[in-house]
Amino acid sequence: MNVDELRAVQAPLKGKYKDDPASALITLRAEGSLDQGALSCKVETGKAVVEAGLHPATGGSGMQACSGDMLLEALVACAGVTLNAVATALGITINGGRVQAEGDLDFRGTLGVAKDAPVGFRDVRLRFDLDCDTSGEQLATLLKLTERYCVIYQTLRNPPVITVALND
């Protein structure tokens, strides 16, 4: 997709959302199913069902997807798509590259071994290795705008209010 095609696709949406801000508020959903006796959750991704289970560091077999890995994969997917869209809008040609995310976990927290150990990622690193012919200034702008517009990155940087409920 080139910059003109991207603008043609996005222009009507931008106009609609500017004229009617409420139309831009969309609720995304995810759902999983639980089976009796299984230490897993089957998540419907819209393209396939992924069975998530315990990470081997918490007693899992490693045969199921790990939700921590899935979080990092969502970050990589969102950052990669966002980077490509921003590059297109800026007229930067990306010949190829890789997006990598890694995060550090202390599983003592998850397993309740140490109360002072956090549950969740302590640090997350996102890296881009790009094959493109552009200036350092353009790359800095590309990275800055990718950070600004990447939904998953911004959600992790600025966590939303999360509510938890048990339906009767």
N, C-alpha and C positions, 0 to 999 in steps of 0.2 A: 504494500500500500504506500502510495506517495503522499506528500503533504496536501495536495489538492483533494485527493480521495478522502483522506482523514477529515479534512475541514468540511467536505460535503456531507459526510456521515454525521459529524458532530454538530454542525451549525444548527440544524433544526432542533436538536436536543437542547443545546445551549439557549436558543431563543425561547423554547417552551419553558425551561426551568427559570429563565430570567423573568418571563411574563407571569408564570404561575409557580412560585417557589415550592408550594406544597406538592406539586407533581414530581419534584426531585427527591422527595423523601420516600425511599423504597425499603421495605423490610426483607432482608435475606433470611433464609431459614436453613437449618441443618437438622437432620433427624437420624437417630440410631435405634437399633433394636437390641434387646437383651434376651439371652436364652438362659434358662434355668441351669445352674451349675457351671456355666461357662464364665471364665474370667476374661470376657471380651465384650465388645460392642460393635455391631455391624452398622457402619455408617454409609448412608446412601449419598454418593457424591454427585449424582446427576448424570454421570457417565458410567459408573460402575459401583458395586458395593465393595467397600473396604472393611476388612475385619481388623479392628484395633485390639491390641492386648497389652499385657505387661511387658515392659522393657526387660531384657535379660538381667539388668542390674537390680531389678526388683523381683526376680523369680520367673520371668517370662521365658518362653522357648526361643524367641527371636523369629518365629515363623509368622507372626502377625505384625501388622503395622504398629508403630509406636506413636502415640499422640504427640509427643515432643518432636519427633521427626516430622510428623504431619504439619505441625506449626511452622517449623523451619521451611518445609516444602511450600507452604502457603506464602511465606515471606519471599522465597525465591521466585515463585510463580508471579506474584504481584509485582515485585520489583523488576523482574525481567520484562513483563508486559508493559509496565509503566515506562521503563527506560526506552523500550522500542517506540512507544507512542510519542514520548517527549523528543526522542531523536528525530522521528519523522516530522514532527511539528517544527523543529529547529532546522530541518534540512541536513541533518547529519546522517551519513550513511554508515550503518553498522554492518560490517562484512561478516561478522561472527563474534563469538565470545562465550563466556561462561559467567554464570551468577552462582555464588556460593554463600551459604549461611551456615554458621556453626554456633552452638551455644553450650555453655558450661552449666552442668547440673551437679548438685551435691545430693546424692540419693539417700544420705542419712536423714535428710528432712522428709522426703517422701515416705520412707519406711518408719519414721518416728523414732529413729535411733538417737538423734541429738536434737533437743528442742531449739537450740540456737542455729541449727542448719536450716537455711531457707528451703521452702518447697517451691520449686519452679526454677526457671533459668536465672542464673546470677548475671551472666554476661552473654550477649549475642553479638556476633560479628557478621556483617554483610559485605561481600566483596564482589567486584566486577572486574573481569579480565576481558577487555574489549579489543577487537581487531577493527580499527577505524583510522582513517587519516583525517585528523582534526587537531586543532590547537589545544594547548593546555587550558586556555581560557574557556573554550567551548566545552571541553570535557568537564570543567568545574561547574559550568552552568547546567550541563546535562545531569550531573550528579545531584546538584542542589535541587533542581526541579523534580527529579525522580524521587528524592526524599520527600519533597513537599506534596506530591500527588499520589504516592503509593499508599493505598488504603491500609494494608496490613502493617507496614512500617509505622504509619502515623498512629494506628490503633495501639501498637506496642509502646510507642513513645509517650502517648497520651491516653492511658487506659480509660475506657468508658465506665460508667456505673453499671455493675452487673448485679442482677437480682437472681436469686435461686428460690425455687418453690417446689413443693411436693404436692402433686395433684392427688386428691382423695379418690 
